Amino acid sequence: MAAELSAAQLIERHRATLDKALQAIRTREYWSPYPEHPKAYGDGSGLDAAEGKAAFEALLGRRFDLDQTGTDDWTGTEASPYGIELGISYPHPDVDALLPAMRAAIPRWREAGAETRAMVCLEVLARINAASHEFAHAVMHTTGQAFTMAFQAGGPHAQDRGLEAVAYAYEEQTRVPGGAEWVKPQGKRDPLRLRTTFTPVPRGVALLIGCNTFPTWNGFPGLFASLATGNPVLVKPHPRAVLPLALTVRLAREVLAEAGFDPNLVCLAAERPDEGLAKSLAVRPEIRIIDYTGSTAFGDWLETNARQAQVFTEKAGVNTVVIDSTDNYRGMLSNLAFALSLYSGQMCTTPQNLLIPRGGIDTDAGHKSYDEVVADLAAAVEGLLGDDARANALLGAIVNPQVLERLEAAPSLGSVALASRTVAHPEFPDAVVRTPVIVSLDGAKPDAEAAYLSECFGPVSFAVAVDSTADATELLRRTIREKGAMTVGAYTTSPEVERAIEEVCVEELAQLSLNLTGGVYVNQTAAFADFHGTGGNPAANAALCDGAFVASRFRTVEVRRPQ
């Protein structure tokens, strides 16, 4: 296969970016090579807004051809949460033909070495970045995210996470030298001499099981971690969110072919309705790595049954905020209101439980009773979302009927502090847009416990009255240990309380954000600087991204020869 892109060309284009990424994961400072503002694109730096929208619209109602091995049918069931028809059909795989073709692509990709693989991955990311406006519409109309969030989280922020994974993969693979001269002195006798080589060897075919809400942000880390360590990747998108990952596969195959590699290193596995393709693929012997984001039930099933594979899961958790005291009451309320509202709470990092002492809290605005705190938070959410245009920009649309069912059932669980309302969307009249509901619960009542100790994914939060901050801290510990948490937040002016909460999060392995009152929110993290999850509590067995996320995707084989 003739290469149109040489290794030297790729190194010239991307080595500096990789070096900066390697520096960023060591310093943990803010850095991104991908602009997050939509106006930064166009005029030679990728598709502009009009071009991106036109590219997306050109995909509608057509077959999405990938020219990959083993296509036996066409399938597609996506429906936009905004109510427009997508009508896209994707190649359905004959896995008995596709998987051998993917495995056959491994040797040349393995022999290319860590640097070349990294450069190819960075070229893929560069082309995805240039198409960020097209990806934004694809993410928006499969997840229900509002456009700005779809552009940022589904585009540059997801690309950051992919690049971060490549940097970790490169660092782990190059930690051991490619070869060494081994000389052991033997006293008066001649020394023992060996010449050794060390080769990073991929595990095999990786299966990426995509999620509905953040197909690129959650999908890119596993995809690029596996590809950069030498593994082919079979991308199995969520049936409601195929298009963003199909676009990714198309661009990856394009770059691989231009660089002289088999494009079957990255393939798509779109499934028929109710086929259960992820389950059947997950236990095939060819599948050696699995990346999954989704429900706890299926994540647990994968960890139990896909024994032939290294399984990385991000499942469900119950994210908690402890409210003890604050020196910026308005800032706390504003920050929490935004965190509860963003993307209608349809984020794995959105707070669910707000633990508030029933005797109230001390603030810079005076002592506030439990009822006052809850009422003021409800008023802050109402104020934030009172204008329908701003509400649509923050909330997006409800991603699927199950979220709507949970939202509508929530008022029956306790006393409603803030009722959800329907918001009309001026551009998409069929979109289902709803504001959050806040339900007040007495944490001492057994029936309330059943509600707040279960994940209620979506725009539902519980203001839980507890006897004291000490009780809140112990409930936090129990929640993380039993249910897991992707995020924990806390507000306190007490050094002792801060230490106690930090100790819980260290011991139970949960990421903690303290006293956020400005433009940083508990449910947002930045690649290179922040870890997403810890991999140490029931919410996830992996963190995005650290060395552990990439190191077990390959093994090092040593060959020794006498000199």
C-alpha positions in Angstrom: 0.0 0.0 0.0 1.7 3.2 -1.2 1.8 5.9 1.5 0.8 9.5 0.6 1.8 10.6 4.0 5.3 9.7 5.1 6.4 9.2 8.7 8.7 12.2 8.2 5.8 14.4 7.1 3.7 13.4 10.0 6.5 14.0 12.5 7.1 17.4 11.0 3.4 18.2 11.4 2.7 16.8 14.8 5.9 16.1 16.9 5.8 19.5 18.5 2.1 19.0 19.5 3.0 15.6 21.1 5.9 17.1 23.0 3.6 19.8 24.4 1.0 17.2 25.4 3.7 15.2 27.1 4.8 18.3 29.0 1.2 19.1 29.9 0.4 15.7 31.5 3.5 16.1 33.7 2.8 19.7 34.8 -1.0 19.3 34.9 -1.3 22.9 33.8 -4.1 24.2 31.5 -3.2 23.6 27.8 -5.1 22.8 24.6 -4.1 22.9 21.0 -7.7 22.9 19.8 -9.6 26.2 20.0 -13.0 25.8 21.8 -14.7 28.9 20.2 -16.7 28.1 17.1 -15.5 31.4 15.4 -11.9 30.1 15.5 -12.7 27.8 12.5 -12.8 28.6 8.9 -10.5 30.6 6.5 -8.1 27.6 6.1 -8.4 26.3 9.7 -11.2 23.9 9.0 -14.9 24.1 8.2 -16.6 27.3 9.2 -20.1 27.3 10.7 -22.0 27.3 7.4 -19.7 24.7 5.8 -20.1 22.4 8.8 -23.8 22.6 8.9 -23.9 21.9 5.1 -21.6 18.9 5.5 -23.9 17.6 8.3 -27.1 18.1 6.2 -25.5 16.3 3.2 -25.3 13.2 5.4 -29.0 13.0 6.1 -31.2 10.5 4.4 -28.3 8.6 2.8 -26.0 5.6 3.3 -22.8 6.3 5.2 -20.4 4.2 3.2 -17.1 3.2 4.8 -15.9 0.6 2.3 -14.9 -1.7 5.1 -14.6 -5.4 4.9 -17.5 -7.7 5.8 -20.6 -5.5 5.3 -23.6 -7.7 5.1 -26.5 -5.2 5.5 -27.4 -1.6 6.2 -29.0 -0.4 9.4 -29.8 2.9 11.1 -32.3 3.9 13.8 -31.2 7.3 15.0 -33.8 10.0 15.8 -32.8 13.5 16.7 -33.9 14.6 20.2 -34.7 17.8 18.4 -37.3 16.1 16.3 -35.6 16.2 12.8 -35.3 13.2 10.6 -31.8 11.8 10.2 -32.5 8.8 8.0 -28.8 7.7 7.9 -28.0 4.0 7.3 -24.7 2.5 8.3 -22.9 -0.7 7.2 -23.8 -3.7 9.4 -20.8 -6.0 10.0 -20.4 -9.6 9.3 -18.1 -10.0 12.3 -16.8 -13.4 11.1 -15.3 -11.6 8.1 -14.5 -8.3 9.7 -12.6 -9.5 12.8 -10.0 -11.6 10.9 -9.4 -8.6 8.6 -8.8 -6.4 11.6 -6.4 -8.9 13.1 -4.5 -9.2 9.8 -3.7 -5.4 10.0 -1.9 -5.7 13.3 1.7 -6.8 12.3 2.5 -3.8 10.2 0.9 -1.4 12.6 2.9 -3.0 15.5 6.1 -2.8 13.6 5.6 0.9 12.8 6.6 1.8 16.3 5.2 4.1 19.0 6.2 7.4 17.4 4.7 6.7 14.0 1.5 5.4 15.6 1.3 8.6 17.7 1.8 10.8 14.7 -0.9 9.0 12.7 -3.3 9.4 15.7 -2.5 13.1 15.8 -3.2 13.5 12.1 -6.6 11.8 12.7 -7.3 14.2 15.5 -6.2 17.2 13.4 -8.8 16.2 10.7 -11.5 15.7 13.3 -10.6 19.1 14.7 -10.9 20.7 11.2 -14.4 19.2 11.0 -15.5 20.4 14.4 -18.5 22.3 13.1 -19.8 19.1 11.3 -19.2 17.1 14.4 -21.1 19.6 16.5 -24.3 19.1 14.5 -23.8 15.3 14.6 -23.4 15.4 18.4 -26.2 17.9 18.9 -28.7 15.8 16.9 -27.8 12.5 18.5 -27.4 13.5 22.1 -29.7 16.5 22.5 -26.8 18.7 23.7 -27.3 22.4 22.8 -25.1 23.5 19.9 -22.4 25.3 21.9 -22.0 22.4 24.3 -22.0 20.0 21.4 -19.3 22.0 19.6 -17.1 22.3 22.7 -17.6 19.0 24.6 -18.2 17.0 21.4 -15.4 18.7 19.5 -12.3 20.3 20.9 -12.7 19.0 24.5 -13.2 15.5 23.2 -10.2 15.9 20.9 -8.2 17.1 24.0 -9.1 13.8 25.7 -8.0 11.8 22.6 -4.7 13.6 22.5 -4.2 13.1 26.2 -4.6 9.3 25.7 -2.1 9.4 22.9 0.4 11.2 25.1 0.0 8.7 27.9 0.3 5.8 25.4 3.5 7.2 23.9 5.0 7.8 27.3 4.3 4.3 28.6 5.5 2.6 25.4 8.8 4.6 25.4 9.5 4.2 29.1 11.6 1.1 28.1 14.3 1.6 25.5 14.1 -0.2 22.2 17.2 -2.1 22.9 20.2 -2.4 25.2 23.7 -3.9 25.5 23.8 -6.1 28.6 27.2 -6.8 30.1 27.7 -8.7 33.4 31.3 -8.8 34.8 32.6 -12.3 35.6 35.8 -11.4 37.5 38.8 -12.9 35.7 36.6 -14.6 33.1 35.2 -12.8 30.1 32.0 -10.8 30.9 28.6 -12.2 29.8 27.3 -10.2 26.9 23.8 -10.0 25.5 22.1 -7.8 23.0 18.4 -7.2 23.9 15.5 -5.7 22.1 12.2 -4.6 23.6 9.0 -4.4 21.5 5.6 -3.1 22.7 3.1 -5.7 21.5 -0.6 -4.9 21.4 -3.2 -7.1 23.0 -5.4 -7.5 20.0 -8.7 -6.1 18.7 -10.2 -3.5 21.0 -14.0 -3.0 21.2 -15.2 0.5 21.9 -18.9 0.5 23.2 -20.1 4.1 22.7 -22.6 5.9 24.9 -25.6 8.0 24.0 -24.8 11.3 25.8 -21.1 11.9 25.0 -20.1 9.6 22.2 -16.9 11.5 21.3 -15.9 12.8 24.8 -16.2 9.4 26.3 -15.2 7.5 23.2 -12.0 9.2 22.1 -9.9 8.2 25.1 -10.3 4.5 24.6 -10.2 4.7 20.9 -6.9 6.6 20.7 -5.3 4.8 23.7 -5.9 1.4 21.9 -4.9 2.6 18.5 -1.7 4.4 19.7 -0.6 1.2 21.5 -1.0 -0.9 18.3 -4.5 -2.4 18.7 -7.2 -2.3 16.0 -10.4 -0.7 17.2 -13.9 -1.9 16.4 -16.3 1.0 17.2 -19.7 -0.1 18.4 -21.7 3.1 18.8 -24.9 3.5 20.9 -27.8 2.9 18.5 -29.1 6.5 19.2 -25.6 8.1 18.7 -23.9 6.5 15.7 -23.1 9.5 13.5 -20.4 11.2 15.6 -18.4 7.9 15.9 -19.1 7.0 12.3 -17.5 10.3 11.2 -14.6 9.5 13.4 -14.1 6.0 11.9 -14.3 7.5 8.4 -11.6 10.0 9.0 -9.4 7.5 10.8 -9.6 5.1 7.9 -8.8 7.9 5.5 -5.6 8.8 7.4 -4.5 5.2 7.9 -4.8 4.5 4.2 -2.9 7.7 3.3 -0.1 6.8 5.7 0.2 3.3 4.1 -1.6 1.3 6.7 -4.6 -1.0 6.5 -7.7 1.1 7.1 -9.3 -2.0 8.7 -7.4 -1.0 11.8 -10.5 1.1 12.6 -13.9 -0.2 11.8 -17.6 0.5 12.6 -20.1 -2.0 14.0 -23.5 -0.5 13.8 -26.3 -2.8 15.1 -29.8 -3.6 14.1 -32.7 -2.8 16.5 -32.6 -5.0 19.6 -29.7 -7.0 18.2 -27.5 -6.8 21.3 -24.3 -6.7 19.3 -22.2 -5.3 22.1 -23.0 -8.4 24.2 -22.1 -10.9 21.5 -19.0 -9.1 20.5 -17.7 -8.6 24.0 -17.2 -12.3 24.6 -15.6 -13.2 21.3 -12.0 -14.5 21.7 -10.7 -12.0 19.2 -11.8 -9.1 21.5 -8.9 -8.4 23.9 -9.8 -4.9 25.1 -13.1 -3.3 25.9 -13.9 0.3 26.6 -17.5 1.0 27.9 -19.5 3.9 29.2 -23.1 3.3 30.3 -25.3 1.6 32.8 -24.0 -0.2 35.9 -25.8 -3.4 35.0 -24.1 -3.9 31.6 -20.8 -2.6 32.9 -20.9 -5.2 35.7 -21.9 -7.9 33.1 -18.9 -7.0 31.0 -16.5 -7.1 34.0 -17.9 -10.5 34.9 -18.3 -12.2 31.6 -15.7 -10.7 29.1 -12.9 -12.6 30.9 -10.7 -12.8 27.8 -10.5 -9.0 27.6 -9.0 -6.1 29.6 -12.2 -4.2 30.4 -12.4 -0.5 31.1 -15.7 0.8 32.4 -17.4 4.0 33.4 -20.7 3.2 34.9 -23.2 5.0 37.1 -22.6 6.7 40.5 -24.4 9.0 42.9 -22.6 12.4 42.9 -22.9 14.3 46.1 -22.3 17.9 47.3 -21.9 18.5 51.1 -23.0 22.1 52.0 -21.6 23.0 55.4 -21.0 26.8 55.2 -19.8 29.4 52.7 -18.3 32.8 52.5 -19.9 33.5 49.1 -23.5 32.5 49.4 -24.6 34.0 46.1 -21.6 32.5 44.3 -22.4 29.1 45.7 -26.0 29.2 44.6 -25.1 30.5 41.2 -22.5 27.8 40.7 -24.7 25.0 41.8 -27.6 26.2 39.7 -25.5 26.1 36.6 -24.1 22.6 37.5 -27.6 21.2 38.0 -28.9 22.7 34.8 -26.1 22.1 32.2 -27.3 19.7 29.5 -30.4 18.9 31.6 -28.3 17.1 34.2 -27.5 14.4 31.6 -23.9 14.2 32.6 -22.2 11.4 34.6 -20.6 14.2 36.7 -23.8 16.2 37.5 -24.5 16.5 41.3 -27.5 14.5 42.4 -27.5 14.7 46.2 -27.1 18.0 48.1 -26.5 17.2 51.8 -27.6 20.1 54.0 -27.7 20.2 57.8 -31.3 20.5 59.0 -30.2 23.2 61.4 -29.0 25.3 58.4 -25.6 26.8 57.4 -23.5 29.8 58.2 -22.9 32.2 55.3 -21.6 35.7 54.5 -25.3 36.7 54.2 -26.0 35.4 57.7 -27.3 32.1 59.0 -29.5 30.3 56.5 -32.0 27.6 57.5 -32.3 24.4 55.5 -35.5 25.6 54.0 -33.9 28.9 53.1 -31.0 27.2 51.4 -33.3 25.0 49.3 -35.6 27.8 48.4 -32.7 30.1 47.5 -31.2 27.4 45.3 -34.5 26.8 43.6 -34.8 30.6 43.0 -31.2 30.6 41.5 -32.1 27.8 39.1 -35.4 29.6 38.1 -33.4 32.9 37.6 -30.8 31.2 35.5 -33.4 29.5 33.3 -36.2 32.1 33.4 -35.4 33.3 29.9 -36.3 30.6 27.4 -33.5 31.5 25.0 -30.9 31.0 27.7 -32.7 28.0 29.0 -32.5 26.3 25.6 -28.8 27.2 25.3 -28.0 25.5 28.6 -30.4 22.6 28.8 -30.4 21.2 25.3 -33.0 18.5 24.8 -33.9 15.4 26.8 -31.8 12.6 25.3 -34.2 9.6 25.5 -37.7 8.6 27.0 -36.1 7.0 30.0 -34.7 10.3 31.3 -38.1 11.9 30.8 -39.8 9.1 32.8 -37.4 9.6 35.7 -38.0 13.3 35.7 -41.8 12.9 35.7 -41.6 10.3 38.5 -39.3 12.4 40.8 -42.0 14.5 42.4 -43.6 11.4 44.0 -40.4 10.8 45.9 -40.6 13.7 48.3 -41.5 17.4 48.6 -41.0 19.4 45.4 -38.8 22.4 46.1 -38.6 23.3 42.4 -41.0 22.0 39.8 -39.8 21.2 36.3 -41.3 23.2 33.4 -41.5 22.7 29.7 -39.5 25.1 27.5 -40.5 25.6 23.9 -37.6 25.5 21.4 -38.0 28.2 18.7 -36.1 26.3 16.0 -37.1 22.7 16.8 -40.8 22.6 18.0 -40.6 18.8 18.6 -37.7 19.0 21.0 -38.4 17.9 24.5 -36.8 20.6 26.7 -37.4 20.5 30.5 -35.9 22.4 33.4 -34.6 20.6 36.5 -36.6 19.4 39.4 -35.4 19.7 43.0 -37.0 17.3 45.5 -36.6 17.9 49.3 -36.0 14.7 51.3 -35.5 14.0 55.0 -32.4 11.9 55.1 -33.5 10.1 58.3 -36.5 8.5 56.7 -36.0 5.0 55.3 -38.2 5.6 52.2 -36.1 8.7 51.4 -32.9 6.7 51.5 -34.2 4.4 48.7 -34.5 7.5 46.5 -31.2 9.4 47.2 -29.1 6.2 47.2 -30.1 5.3 43.7 -28.8 7.1 40.6 -31.5 9.2 39.0 -29.8 10.2 35.8 -31.1 13.4 34.3 -32.4 16.8 35.6 -33.3 15.5 39.1 -31.6 16.5 42.3 -32.3 15.8 45.9 -31.9 18.3 48.8 -31.3 15.9 51.6 -31.7 17.2 55.2 -29.2 15.6 57.5 -28.6 16.0 61.3 -25.2 17.6 61.0 -22.2 18.1 58.8 -20.6 15.0 60.5 -23.6 13.0 59.4 -23.3 14.4 55.9 -19.7 13.3 55.8 -20.5 9.8 56.9 -23.3 9.6 54.4 -20.9 10.8 51.7 -18.5 8.0 52.6 -21.3 5.4 52.5 -22.6 6.7 49.1 -19.2 6.6 47.5 -18.4 3.2 48.9 -21.7 1.5 48.0 -22.8 3.4 44.9 -19.7 5.2 43.6 -19.3 8.8 42.5 -17.6 10.4 39.5 -17.6 13.8 41.4 -17.9 15.1 44.9 -18.4 18.8 45.8 -18.3 20.5 49.2 -18.8 24.0 50.5 -17.2 24.9 53.9 -15.4 27.7 55.7 -14.1 25.2 58.3 -10.6 23.8 57.9 -11.6 20.8 60.0 -14.6 20.0 57.9 -12.5 20.5 54.8 -10.0 18.0 56.1 -12.7 15.5 57.0 -14.3 15.6 53.6 -11.0 15.4 51.8 -10.0 12.4 54.0 -13.3 10.6 52.9 -12.6 11.3 49.3 -8.9 10.1 49.5 -9.9 6.9 51.4 -12.9 6.2 49.1 -11.1 7.3 46.0 -13.4 10.0 44.6 -12.5 13.3 42.9 -13.3 16.4 45.0 -14.0 20.0 44.2 -14.1 22.5 47.1 -15.9 25.8 47.3 -16.5 26.4 43.6 -18.3 29.8 43.3 -17.0 31.1 39.9 -16.8 29.9 36.4 -15.4 26.4 37.2 -18.1 23.7 37.9 -18.0 20.4 39.6 -19.3 18.6 36.5 -16.6 19.9 34.1 -13.0 18.7 33.8 -10.2 19.7 31.5 -7.9 17.2 29.8 -4.2 17.2 30.7 -5.1 19.0 34.0 -8.0 17.0 35.5 -8.6 13.3 36.0 -12.1 12.1 35.1 -13.0 9.6 37.7 -10.4 7.7 39.7 -11.1 4.1 38.8 -11.2 3.3 42.5 -14.9 3.3 43.4 -18.0 1.6 42.0 -18.7 4.4 39.4 -15.7 3.4 37.2 -12.8 1.1 37.1 -10.7 3.4 35.1 -9.7 7.1 35.1 -9.5 9.4 32.1 -6.6 9.6 31.7 -3.7 8.1 33.5 -0.9 5.6 32.9 -3.1 2.7 34.1 -5.6 3.5 31.4 -3.1 2.7 28.6 -0.4 0.5 30.1 -2.3 -2.8 30.0 -3.3 -2.3 26.4 0.1 -3.7 25.4 2.9 -5.9 26.7 6.6 -5.6 26.2 8.4 -8.6 24.6 12.1 -9.0 25.1 14.4 -10.8 22.7 17.9 -11.7 23.9 20.9 -12.5 21.6 24.5 -13.2 22.5 26.9 -10.5 21.3 
